[in-house]
Amino acid sequence: MTGDSIPYALCRDNLMLSLFMASLLGIAYIMLCDGNSIVERLKNIFYYTNSGTPYNTRTGISRFGNFLLHFNTILYCTITVTGYMQRCNMIADGEHLLFSVFFATLFLLMLLTKVAIYYIVNITLFTGKQADEWNRTILFTNQISGFLMLPITTILILYPQTNHVIFWGYIILISVIYIYTLSIRCFNIIFNKSFYFLDIFLYLCAIELVPFALLWQATHQTNLFLMIKF
């Protein structure tokens, strides 16, 4: 006689838990090897001079450290979306791995799309030094977003029934910090006049909304597919 199958939960997903634990070890490694460089770059987000070289070898992050930072960001975003959809019963048991791979691929494509869009626009509109530093800023800001995603990721793993208000409130907070950081950096590097605030707003809206629109559309179509299927 067999009993009812145990409902899926992130806290019982060995693959997700293994990747999550590996990411925590990766964070420890990054802080030990590249912690000073990360702190220096965080300082340079809010301070910039034309003679400054915030991305020289003194503040360089190792290639493996950069990979781990991007990996953590994509992993935490994937776990967060999968966990939220599982909490809302939008994914059937047995299909979580498929959708996790789908969203991980989606976030990776979104990152590559943003990098490509920024690179093309920046080398067209700005000087080589400005474009190079701004492109590096975009990558670093996305990497640091992974640290901000860690608390909500941990909560969804340990407490999958977290209130919707807490979930969306934290997501909105991360989005505000992300946009504020980009705005400050954009103002310091490119639009360094007080009357350029409107230009910053239009520039970031045009560049940031395209990848987010693609992500939203992909998520929306996935939700429609799940609603029709189930």
C-alpha positions in Angstrom: 0.0 0.0 0.0 1.4 3.3 -1.0 0.6 6.7 0.6 0.1 10.0 -1.0 3.2 11.6 -2.5 4.9 14.3 -0.5 4.2 17.8 -2.1 7.3 19.4 -3.6 9.1 22.0 -1.5 12.4 23.8 -2.0 13.6 22.7 1.4 13.4 19.1 0.2 14.9 19.6 -3.3 18.4 18.2 -3.0 19.6 19.8 -6.2 18.4 23.3 -5.3 19.7 22.9 -1.7 23.1 21.7 -3.0 23.4 24.6 -5.4 22.3 27.0 -2.6 24.9 25.7 -0.2 27.6 25.8 -2.9 26.6 29.5 -3.5 27.1 30.3 0.2 30.6 28.7 0.0 31.2 30.8 -3.1 30.2 33.9 -1.3 32.7 33.1 1.5 35.4 32.5 -1.1 34.6 35.8 -2.8 34.7 37.8 0.4 38.1 36.2 1.3 39.7 36.7 -2.1 38.0 39.7 -3.5 36.3 41.4 -0.5 38.5 44.5 -0.6 38.0 45.0 -4.3 34.2 44.7 -3.9 34.3 47.3 -1.1 36.4 49.7 -3.2 34.0 49.4 -6.1 31.0 50.0 -3.8 32.7 53.2 -2.7 33.3 54.3 -6.3 29.7 53.9 -7.1 29.0 57.1 -5.1 32.3 58.9 -5.9 33.9 59.5 -9.2 36.4 62.0 -10.8 37.6 62.2 -14.3 41.1 61.2 -13.1 39.8 58.2 -11.1 40.4 54.7 -12.3 38.0 52.6 -10.1 38.4 49.5 -12.3 42.2 49.3 -12.4 44.1 46.3 -11.1 44.0 47.6 -7.6 40.2 47.1 -7.5 40.0 44.2 -9.9 37.9 41.1 -9.1 39.3 37.8 -10.2 37.8 36.1 -13.2 36.5 33.2 -11.1 35.1 35.7 -8.6 33.2 37.5 -11.4 31.8 34.1 -12.5 30.6 33.3 -9.0 28.9 36.6 -8.5 27.0 36.3 -11.8 26.2 32.6 -10.9 24.8 33.6 -7.5 22.6 36.3 -9.0 21.1 34.0 -11.6 20.7 31.2 -9.0 18.9 33.3 -6.4 16.6 34.9 -9.0 15.8 31.4 -10.3 15.1 30.0 -6.8 13.0 33.1 -5.9 10.8 32.8 -8.9 10.4 29.0 -8.7 9.7 29.2 -5.0 7.1 31.9 -5.5 5.4 30.0 -8.3 5.5 26.8 -6.2 4.0 28.7 -3.2 1.1 29.8 -5.5 0.6 26.2 -6.8 1.4 27.3 -10.3 3.8 24.4 -11.0 2.8 20.7 -10.9 4.8 18.2 -8.9 7.5 16.7 -11.1 8.0 19.8 -13.3 10.0 22.0 -11.0 13.3 21.1 -12.5 12.1 21.9 -16.0 10.8 25.3 -15.0 13.9 26.0 -12.9 16.1 25.4 -15.9 13.8 27.5 -18.0 14.0 30.5 -15.7 17.7 30.1 -15.2 18.1 30.3 -18.9 15.8 33.2 -19.1 17.7 35.2 -16.5 21.0 34.4 -18.3 19.6 35.6 -21.6 18.2 38.7 -19.9 21.7 39.5 -18.6 23.3 39.0 -21.9 20.7 41.1 -23.6 21.2 44.0 -21.2 25.0 43.8 -21.6 24.6 43.8 -25.4 22.1 46.7 -25.4 24.2 48.8 -23.1 27.4 48.1 -25.0 25.9 49.1 -28.4 24.3 52.3 -27.0 27.2 53.4 -24.9 29.9 53.1 -27.6 27.6 55.1 -29.9 26.7 57.9 -27.5 29.7 58.3 -25.2 33.5 58.4 -25.1 35.5 55.2 -24.9 36.4 55.8 -21.2 32.8 56.6 -20.3 31.4 53.6 -22.2 34.0 51.2 -20.7 33.4 52.3 -17.1 29.6 52.5 -17.5 29.5 48.9 -19.0 31.6 47.7 -16.0 29.2 49.4 -13.6 26.2 47.6 -15.1 27.9 44.2 -14.7 29.0 45.0 -11.1 25.5 46.3 -10.1 23.9 43.1 -11.4 26.5 41.1 -9.5 25.8 42.9 -6.3 22.1 42.3 -6.8 22.8 38.7 -5.9 23.7 39.7 -2.4 20.4 41.6 -2.0 18.5 38.5 -3.3 20.1 36.2 -0.7 17.6 37.1 2.2 14.4 36.5 0.2 15.9 33.4 -1.3 16.7 32.0 2.1 13.2 32.9 3.4 11.5 31.1 0.5 13.5 28.0 1.1 13.0 27.9 4.9 9.6 29.5 5.1 7.8 28.8 1.8 4.5 30.2 3.0 5.9 33.7 3.4 3.3 36.4 3.1 2.8 38.0 -0.3 3.2 41.5 1.1 6.7 40.6 2.5 7.7 39.0 -0.8 6.6 41.9 -3.0 7.7 44.5 -0.6 11.3 43.1 -0.6 11.3 42.8 -4.4 10.2 46.4 -4.7 12.9 47.5 -2.2 15.6 45.7 -4.2 14.4 47.3 -7.4 14.5 50.8 -5.9 18.0 50.2 -4.6 19.1 48.9 -8.0 17.6 51.9 -9.9 19.0 54.4 -7.4 22.5 52.9 -7.7 22.4 53.0 -11.5 21.1 56.6 -11.4 23.9 57.8 -9.1 26.6 56.1 -11.1 25.1 57.3 -14.4 25.0 60.9 -13.1 28.7 60.7 -11.9 30.1 59.2 -15.1 28.0 60.5 -18.0 25.4 63.2 -17.2 27.4 65.2 -14.7 25.2 68.3 -14.8 22.3 69.0 -12.5 19.9 69.6 -15.4 20.6 66.2 -16.8 18.3 64.3 -14.4 15.6 64.0 -17.0 18.1 62.6 -19.5 19.2 60.0 -16.9 15.5 59.0 -16.3 14.8 58.6 -20.0 18.1 56.9 -20.7 17.7 54.3 -17.9 14.0 53.8 -18.7 14.8 53.1 -22.4 17.7 50.7 -21.6 16.4 48.9 -18.5 12.7 48.5 -19.6 13.6 46.5 -22.8 15.1 43.5 -21.0 12.5 43.7 -18.2 9.7 43.8 -20.8 11.1 40.7 -22.4 11.3 39.0 -19.0 7.8 40.0 -18.0 6.4 38.8 -21.3 8.1 35.5 -21.0 6.9 35.1 -17.4 3.4 36.1 -18.4 3.2 33.6 -21.3 4.5 30.9 -18.9 1.7 31.7 -16.4 -0.9 31.6 -19.2 0.4 28.2 -20.3 0.2 26.9 -16.7 -3.3 28.2 -16.2 -4.5 26.6 -19.4 -2.7 23.3 -18.6 -3.9 23.0 -15.0 
